[in-house]
């Protein structure tokens, strides 16, 4: 029997990381309560990718068929030049990529994936409309305090409450998320509006001076084309995934870019405008019986498409660490979780910022060297720029750090 059998864990936040943590803990026999401030779960939200490093962990929890029902697997990823759309590099994915990595890359609409994960929970686990305002602990347990004064206790509390985490503030001290200087416009285009010229199973990245654009098919049945257009050095704006965007503003920012990208921008039927915020690294994620997970711990820029994947890695490792420890060693298990995860997440934070610098090079000698490197990428990384991230398996990290 798992050491988590009949032990109670409170997870604060029903985002992708919080739900994955709950499912991983339940997989090991834990009793879990998930507290989510929203009621109901959000119906709006961005599209995003989850790489094989995370989908293989969800597959180990028996969730892959559910993911395939609402995710789209691209056959290839292309990087294109900003102005004329010239191909810089193409990486295969699809079935060959899934075979190589042992799991697929899948592209989602956030609300669809969130709902699928929430429905995988047993009845009674998820409580919506439950806003957590603080947390406390003693030697034997931890508990959170809800806005109405109710206290919910568990042996462990997991703060998966996002980039504006109230629990992080309480545990690590007041610090605000840092605006990265980048604004992302996120749009959706109906399949019938996308145009026959848009490849049906290819994700495309246009890279250029201080900007980049992405198009990729997302959602159940891949009936929607997702568009993301990022602008660096944009004026500051508040953090939100649901602020409406201005199509004319976006088009103006991409004046002179490949007409195919601009045409997609003009066809968006919904558009959100999201400033990108990050979190500065912490010395610790775990504080006694309370620990941080996902964006609450390590919010990062989106340029390696690893934000959600890193939250899922956190969730899997956390559950494994707690399951491997006796009930009397919960604090030590959280300390091990921190040791296993902090270096990996910190490295992804740094490499995500570096990826933006490489995407956004102005035309010139450095950009020409980058393009030459991309043209030869298949010689050293046949599965593309993110191969090294996708090949990583956190189960090896767990084995190396008992």
C-alpha positions as CSV (number, residue, x, y, z in Angstrom):
1,X,0.0,0.0,0.0
2,X,1.2,3.5,-0.8
3,X,2.4,5.6,2.1
4,X,-0.1,8.2,0.9
5,X,-3.1,6.0,1.5
6,X,-5.7,7.9,3.5
7,X,-3.3,10.9,4.0
8,X,-4.9,14.3,3.2
9,X,-3.3,16.9,1.0
10,X,-4.8,20.3,0.3
11,X,-4.1,21.8,-3.2
12,X,-4.7,25.5,-3.6
13,X,-5.5,26.3,-7.3
14,X,-7.2,24.4,-10.1
15,X,-4.9,25.4,-12.9
16,X,-3.0,22.8,-15.0
17,X,-0.4,22.4,-12.3
18,X,-2.8,22.1,-9.4
19,X,-5.0,19.6,-11.1
20,X,-2.0,17.6,-12.2
21,X,-0.8,17.5,-8.6
22,X,-4.2,16.4,-7.4
23,X,-4.3,13.6,-9.9
24,X,-0.8,12.4,-9.2
25,X,-1.4,12.4,-5.5
26,X,-4.7,10.5,-5.9
27,X,-2.8,8.0,-8.1
28,X,-0.8,7.2,-5.0
29,X,-3.9,6.8,-2.8
30,X,-4.0,10.3,-1.2
31,X,-7.2,12.0,-0.2
32,X,-7.1,15.4,-1.8
33,X,-9.0,18.6,-1.6
34,X,-8.6,21.2,-4.4
35,X,-9.6,24.7,-3.6
36,X,-10.2,27.1,-6.5
37,X,-11.3,30.7,-6.2
38,X,-13.1,30.8,-9.6
39,X,-16.7,29.6,-9.8
40,X,-17.1,28.0,-12.3
41,X,-13.7,27.2,-13.8
42,X,-12.7,29.7,-16.4
43,X,-14.2,29.5,-19.9
44,X,-11.6,31.9,-21.4
45,X,-7.9,31.3,-21.7
46,X,-5.0,30.9,-24.0
47,X,-3.9,28.1,-26.2
48,X,-0.6,26.4,-25.3
49,X,1.6,23.4,-26.0
50,X,2.7,20.6,-23.7
51,X,5.8,18.7,-24.7
52,X,6.6,15.0,-24.4
53,X,8.6,15.6,-21.2
54,X,5.2,16.3,-19.5
55,X,2.7,14.2,-21.6
56,X,4.8,11.1,-20.8
57,X,4.2,11.8,-17.0
58,X,0.5,12.3,-17.5
59,X,0.5,9.1,-19.6
60,X,2.0,7.3,-16.6
61,X,-1.0,8.5,-14.6
62,X,-3.3,6.9,-17.1
63,X,-4.5,10.2,-18.6
64,X,-3.1,10.1,-22.2
65,X,-6.4,9.0,-23.9
66,X,-8.2,11.9,-22.2
67,X,-5.4,14.3,-23.4
68,X,-5.6,13.1,-27.0
69,X,-9.4,13.8,-27.0
70,X,-8.8,17.5,-26.6
71,X,-5.3,18.0,-27.9
72,X,-3.8,18.2,-31.3
73,X,-0.5,16.5,-32.3
74,X,1.4,18.4,-35.0
75,X,3.3,16.5,-37.7
76,X,6.0,19.1,-38.0
77,X,7.3,22.4,-36.6
78,X,8.7,25.0,-39.0
79,X,10.7,28.2,-38.2
80,X,10.3,30.9,-40.9
81,X,12.0,34.2,-41.6
82,X,9.9,37.2,-40.5
83,X,9.5,39.2,-43.7
84,X,9.3,36.8,-46.6
85,X,8.4,33.5,-44.8
86,X,11.5,31.7,-46.0
87,X,11.9,28.4,-44.3
88,X,14.8,28.4,-41.8
89,X,14.4,24.9,-40.3
90,X,11.8,22.1,-40.2
91,X,11.6,19.4,-37.5
92,X,9.4,16.3,-37.8
93,X,7.0,15.4,-35.0
94,X,3.8,13.3,-35.4
95,X,4.1,9.5,-35.0
96,X,7.9,9.5,-35.5
97,X,8.4,12.1,-32.8
98,X,6.0,10.3,-30.4
99,X,8.0,7.1,-31.0
100,X,11.3,8.8,-30.3
101,X,10.2,10.7,-27.1
102,X,7.8,8.0,-25.9
103,X,5.0,10.5,-25.8
104,X,3.4,13.1,-28.1
105,X,3.6,16.9,-28.1
106,X,0.0,18.1,-27.8
107,X,-1.5,21.5,-28.4
108,X,-4.5,22.6,-26.3
109,X,-7.0,25.2,-25.6
110,X,-6.5,25.9,-21.9
111,X,-10.2,25.7,-20.9
112,X,-10.6,22.3,-22.6
113,X,-7.6,20.7,-20.9
114,X,-8.5,22.2,-17.6
115,X,-12.0,20.7,-17.8
116,X,-10.7,17.3,-18.8
117,X,-8.3,17.2,-15.9
118,X,-11.0,18.4,-13.5
119,X,-13.4,15.7,-14.7
120,X,-10.8,13.1,-14.0
121,X,-10.9,13.9,-10.3
122,X,-13.2,11.8,-8.1
123,X,-16.4,13.5,-7.0
124,X,-16.0,15.9,-4.1
125,X,-12.3,16.7,-4.6
126,X,-12.7,20.0,-6.3
127,X,-14.3,23.0,-4.5
128,X,-14.8,26.1,-6.6
129,X,-15.6,29.5,-5.3
130,X,-13.1,28.9,-2.4
131,X,-10.7,31.8,-2.2
132,X,-7.7,31.1,0.1
133,X,-6.4,34.1,2.0
134,X,-3.7,32.5,4.1
135,X,-2.1,29.4,5.5
136,X,-0.8,28.2,8.9
137,X,0.8,25.2,10.2
138,X,2.0,23.4,13.4
139,X,4.2,20.4,13.9
140,X,1.6,17.9,12.7
141,X,-0.5,19.6,10.0
142,X,-1.1,22.6,7.9
143,X,-4.3,24.4,7.0
144,X,-5.5,27.2,4.8
145,X,-8.0,29.9,5.7
146,X,-10.8,30.8,3.3
147,X,-12.2,34.2,2.7
148,X,-15.2,33.4,4.8
149,X,-13.1,32.2,7.7
150,X,-13.4,28.5,7.1
151,X,-10.2,26.5,7.8
152,X,-9.3,23.4,5.7
153,X,-6.5,21.2,7.2
154,X,-4.2,18.6,5.6
155,X,-0.9,17.0,6.3
156,X,0.5,19.0,3.4
157,X,-0.6,22.2,1.6
158,X,0.4,22.7,-2.0
159,X,0.3,26.3,-3.3
160,X,-0.5,26.1,-7.0
161,X,-2.3,29.4,-7.0
162,X,-0.5,31.0,-9.9
163,X,1.8,33.9,-10.6
164,X,-0.1,36.1,-8.1
165,X,0.1,33.5,-5.4
166,X,-1.2,34.8,-2.1
167,X,0.5,31.9,-0.3
168,X,3.9,32.7,-1.9
169,X,3.5,36.2,-0.6
170,X,2.8,34.9,2.9
171,X,5.6,32.4,2.9
172,X,8.4,34.0,0.9
173,X,7.7,37.7,1.6
174,X,6.1,40.4,-0.5
175,X,7.4,40.5,-4.1
176,X,5.6,41.4,-7.2
177,X,5.8,39.6,-10.5
178,X,8.2,41.3,-12.9
179,X,7.0,42.5,-16.3
180,X,9.3,40.9,-18.9
181,X,8.8,43.7,-21.5
182,X,6.9,41.4,-23.8
183,X,3.2,41.5,-24.8
184,X,1.6,38.5,-26.4
185,X,-1.6,38.7,-28.5
186,X,-3.4,35.4,-28.5
187,X,-6.0,34.8,-31.2
188,X,-8.2,32.0,-32.4
189,X,-9.3,31.4,-36.0
190,X,-12.0,29.0,-37.0
191,X,-10.9,26.2,-39.4
192,X,-13.3,27.4,-42.1
193,X,-11.8,30.9,-41.8
194,X,-8.1,29.9,-41.8
195,X,-7.8,29.3,-45.5
196,X,-6.8,26.3,-47.5
197,X,-3.2,27.5,-47.7
198,X,-2.6,26.9,-44.0
199,X,-1.0,23.5,-43.5
200,X,-3.3,21.2,-41.5
201,X,-0.7,19.6,-39.3
202,X,2.2,22.0,-39.1
203,X,3.1,24.5,-36.3
204,X,4.8,27.6,-37.7
205,X,7.1,30.2,-36.0
206,X,8.0,33.4,-37.7
207,X,11.0,35.0,-36.0
208,X,12.3,38.5,-36.5
209,X,13.4,41.8,-34.9
210,X,11.8,42.2,-31.5
211,X,8.8,40.1,-32.6
212,X,7.7,36.6,-33.3
213,X,4.5,35.0,-34.4
214,X,3.2,31.4,-34.0
215,X,0.3,29.5,-35.6
216,X,-0.7,26.0,-34.6
217,X,-3.8,23.9,-34.5
218,X,-5.4,23.4,-31.1
219,X,-8.3,21.9,-29.3
220,X,-10.7,18.9,-29.7
221,X,-10.7,17.8,-33.3
222,X,-8.2,20.5,-34.2
223,X,-11.0,22.7,-35.4
224,X,-9.3,25.9,-34.4
225,X,-6.1,27.6,-35.4
226,X,-4.3,29.3,-32.6
227,X,-2.2,32.4,-33.2
228,X,0.3,34.0,-30.8
229,X,2.1,37.2,-31.7
230,X,4.7,38.5,-29.3
231,X,6.1,42.0,-29.1
232,X,9.1,42.8,-27.0
233,X,9.6,46.3,-25.5
234,X,5.9,46.9,-25.4
235,X,4.5,49.4,-22.9
236,X,3.7,48.0,-19.5
237,X,0.2,46.5,-19.0
238,X,-1.4,44.5,-16.2
239,X,-1.0,40.8,-16.1
240,X,-4.1,39.0,-17.5
241,X,-4.9,36.0,-19.7
242,X,-8.4,37.4,-20.6
243,X,-8.0,41.1,-21.5
244,X,-9.4,41.7,-25.0
245,X,-6.9,42.5,-27.7
246,X,-6.9,45.2,-30.5
247,X,-6.4,43.6,-33.9
248,X,-5.4,46.9,-35.5
249,X,-2.8,47.4,-32.8
250,X,-1.4,43.9,-33.4
251,X,-1.3,44.4,-37.2
252,X,0.5,47.7,-36.7
253,X,3.2,46.0,-34.6
254,X,3.8,43.5,-37.4
255,X,3.9,46.0,-40.3
256,X,6.2,44.6,-43.1
257,X,6.0,40.9,-41.9
258,X,5.1,37.9,-44.0
259,X,1.7,38.6,-45.6
260,X,0.6,35.0,-44.6
261,X,1.1,35.8,-40.9
262,X,-0.7,39.2,-41.3
263,X,-3.6,37.6,-43.1
264,X,-4.0,35.2,-40.2
265,X,-4.0,38.1,-37.8
266,X,-6.8,39.7,-39.7
267,X,-8.9,36.5,-39.5
268,X,-8.9,36.1,-35.7
269,X,-12.4,35.8,-34.3
270,X,-11.2,36.2,-30.7
271,X,-8.1,38.0,-29.5
272,X,-6.6,38.4,-26.0
273,X,-3.7,40.7,-25.1
274,X,-1.4,39.3,-22.3
275,X,1.7,41.0,-20.9
276,X,4.2,38.4,-19.9
277,X,5.3,38.4,-16.2
278,X,8.0,36.3,-14.6
279,X,8.9,35.4,-11.0
280,X,12.4,35.9,-9.6
281,X,14.0,32.7,-8.4
282,X,13.5,31.8,-4.7
283,X,16.0,30.2,-2.3
284,X,13.3,27.8,-1.2
285,X,9.9,26.5,-2.4
286,X,9.0,24.5,0.7
287,X,8.3,25.9,4.1
288,X,7.6,23.2,6.6
289,X,4.4,21.4,5.5
290,X,3.6,24.0,2.7
291,X,5.2,24.0,-0.7
292,X,4.9,26.0,-4.0
293,X,4.3,24.6,-7.4
294,X,4.1,25.9,-11.0
295,X,3.9,29.6,-11.6
296,X,3.7,30.3,-7.9
297,X,7.3,29.0,-7.7
298,X,8.8,29.7,-11.1
299,X,6.7,31.6,-13.6
300,X,8.7,31.9,-16.8
301,X,8.6,33.5,-20.3
302,X,6.8,31.3,-22.9
303,X,9.5,31.1,-25.5
304,X,10.4,27.4,-24.8
305,X,6.7,26.4,-24.4
306,X,7.6,24.9,-21.0
307,X,5.4,26.8,-18.5
308,X,2.6,24.2,-18.2
309,X,5.0,21.3,-18.7
310,X,7.2,22.4,-15.8
311,X,4.1,22.6,-13.5
312,X,3.3,19.1,-14.6
313,X,6.8,18.0,-13.8
314,X,6.5,19.6,-10.4
315,X,3.3,17.8,-9.8
316,X,4.6,14.4,-10.7
317,X,7.8,14.8,-8.6
318,X,5.9,16.1,-5.6
319,X,3.6,13.1,-5.5
320,X,6.5,10.7,-6.0
321,X,8.4,12.3,-3.1
322,X,5.5,12.2,-0.7
323,X,4.6,8.6,-1.7
324,X,8.1,7.5,-1.1
325,X,8.2,8.9,2.5
326,X,6.5,7.7,5.6
327,X,3.7,9.8,7.1
328,X,6.2,11.1,9.7
329,X,8.5,12.5,7.1
330,X,6.3,14.8,5.1
331,X,8.5,17.8,5.7
332,X,11.6,15.9,4.5
333,X,9.6,14.8,1.4
334,X,8.8,18.4,0.5
335,X,12.5,19.3,1.0
336,X,13.4,16.5,-1.4
337,X,10.8,17.7,-4.0
338,X,12.5,21.1,-3.8
339,X,16.0,19.7,-4.3
340,X,14.9,17.6,-7.3
341,X,13.0,20.4,-9.0
342,X,14.6,23.7,-8.4
343,X,17.7,23.4,-10.7
344,X,15.6,22.1,-13.6
345,X,13.0,24.8,-13.3
346,X,15.6,27.5,-12.9
347,X,17.4,26.3,-16.0
348,X,14.2,26.5,-18.0
349,X,13.5,30.0,-16.7
350,X,16.9,31.1,-18.0
351,X,16.8,29.3,-21.3
352,X,13.3,30.7,-22.0
353,X,14.6,34.2,-21.7
354,X,17.6,33.3,-23.9
355,X,15.3,31.8,-26.5
356,X,13.5,35.1,-26.8
357,X,16.9,36.9,-27.4
358,X,17.6,34.5,-30.2
359,X,14.2,34.7,-31.8
360,X,14.3,38.5,-31.7
361,X,17.6,39.3,-33.4
362,X,17.5,42.2,-35.8
363,X,18.8,41.5,-39.3
364,X,22.6,41.5,-39.3
365,X,25.6,39.2,-38.8
366,X,24.3,37.6,-35.6
367,X,21.0,36.9,-37.2
368,X,22.7,35.4,-40.3
369,X,24.8,33.1,-38.0
370,X,21.6,32.0,-36.2
371,X,19.9,31.2,-39.6
372,X,22.9,29.2,-40.7
373,X,22.8,27.2,-37.4
374,X,19.0,26.6,-37.9
375,X,19.7,25.3,-41.4
376,X,22.1,22.7,-40.0
377,X,20.0,21.9,-36.9
378,X,19.0,18.5,-38.2
379,X,22.6,17.3,-38.0
380,X,22.7,17.7,-34.2
381,X,19.1,18.0,-33.1
382,X,16.8,16.2,-35.7
383,X,13.7,16.8,-33.5
384,X,14.3,20.5,-33.3
385,X,15.2,23.3,-30.9
386,X,13.4,21.8,-28.0
387,X,14.7,18.3,-28.3
388,X,16.9,18.5,-25.2
389,X,13.9,19.7,-23.1
390,X,11.6,17.0,-24.4
391,X,14.0,14.2,-23.9
392,X,14.5,15.0,-20.2
393,X,12.6,12.6,-17.8
394,X,12.2,13.7,-14.2
395,X,12.0,10.1,-13.1
396,X,15.8,10.0,-13.7
397,X,16.1,13.1,-11.5
398,X,14.2,11.3,-8.7
399,X,16.4,8.2,-9.0
400,X,19.5,10.3,-8.8
401,X,18.4,12.2,-5.7
402,X,17.1,9.7,-3.1
